[in-house]
Amino acid sequence: MSLVCAGPTTDQPRRVNNMAQTAVYQLQKTDVRVNSVCPGLIETGMTTAVFQYARQKGAGGKIGQLNPLGRYGIADGVAYFLCGHRLY
């Protein structure tokens, strides 16, 4: 079972991790592995306005700088991580 966090709210990763932890307790004797992924800010259709606004203000290079990797992600990168192979 895999849970992916891709929402725009800041409390979403906490919710996904709590859901994963609950699933672990419920599935502990069924030999099912539970993972959760919370990649941070991802450029998608939902976040297009945020990216466009930052780029218009000249702050495009600062987008995602507070993430641990120091950059924002793209949807293909998350899909590649989850699938473990090339998608294109």
C-alpha positions as CSV (number, residue, x, y, z in Angstrom):
1,M,0.0,0.0,0.0
2,S,1.4,3.4,-1.0
3,L,0.1,6.8,0.0
4,V,1.1,9.9,-1.9
5,C,0.8,13.4,-0.6
6,A,0.5,16.0,-3.4
7,G,-1.8,18.6,-1.9
8,P,-1.2,22.3,-1.6
9,T,-1.8,22.5,2.1
10,T,1.0,22.5,4.7
11,D,-0.7,20.0,7.0
12,Q,-1.2,17.4,4.3
13,P,2.1,15.5,4.9
14,R,1.1,15.1,8.6
15,R,-2.2,13.7,7.6
16,V,-0.7,11.3,5.1
17,N,1.9,10.1,7.6
18,N,-0.9,9.6,10.2
19,M,-2.9,7.6,7.7
20,A,0.1,5.5,6.9
21,Q,0.8,4.8,10.6
22,T,-2.8,3.8,11.2
23,A,-2.7,1.5,8.2
24,V,0.5,-0.1,9.6
25,Y,-1.2,-0.9,12.8
26,Q,-4.3,-2.3,11.0
27,L,-2.3,-4.4,8.6
28,Q,0.6,-5.5,10.8
29,K,-0.2,-9.2,10.6
30,T,-1.1,-9.4,7.0
31,D,2.4,-9.1,5.5
32,V,1.4,-5.8,3.7
33,R,4.1,-3.1,3.5
34,V,2.9,0.5,3.9
35,N,4.8,3.5,2.5
36,S,4.0,7.2,2.4
37,V,5.6,9.8,0.1
38,C,5.3,13.6,0.7
39,P,7.5,15.2,-2.0
40,G,6.8,18.9,-1.1
41,L,6.0,21.5,-3.7
42,I,5.3,19.9,-7.1
43,E,4.6,21.8,-10.3
44,T,1.2,20.5,-11.4
45,G,-2.1,21.9,-12.8
46,M,-3.1,22.7,-9.2
47,T,-0.1,24.8,-8.5
48,T,0.2,26.6,-11.9
49,A,-1.0,29.9,-10.5
50,V,1.6,29.9,-7.7
51,F,4.4,29.2,-10.2
52,Q,3.2,31.8,-12.7
53,Y,2.8,34.5,-10.0
54,A,6.4,33.8,-8.7
55,R,7.8,33.9,-12.1
56,Q,6.0,37.2,-13.0
57,K,7.5,38.8,-9.8
58,G,11.0,37.6,-10.8
59,A,11.1,35.1,-7.9
60,G,11.0,32.0,-10.1
61,G,14.5,30.9,-8.9
62,K,13.3,30.9,-5.3
63,I,10.4,28.5,-5.8
64,G,10.9,25.5,-3.5
65,Q,14.1,26.7,-1.8
66,L,12.7,25.8,1.6
67,N,12.3,22.1,0.6
68,P,15.1,19.8,1.8
69,L,16.4,19.5,-1.8
70,G,16.3,23.2,-2.2
71,R,14.1,23.1,-5.3
72,Y,10.5,22.2,-6.4
73,G,9.6,19.0,-8.0
74,I,7.8,17.9,-11.2
75,A,5.1,15.3,-11.4
76,D,7.1,13.0,-13.7
77,G,9.8,12.9,-11.0
78,V,7.4,11.7,-8.4
79,A,5.9,9.1,-10.7
80,Y,9.4,7.9,-11.6
81,F,10.2,7.5,-7.9
82,L,7.1,5.6,-7.3
83,C,7.3,3.3,-10.4
84,G,11.0,2.8,-10.3
85,H,11.4,3.0,-14.1
86,R,11.2,5.5,-16.9
87,L,7.7,6.6,-17.9
88,Y,8.6,8.0,-21.3
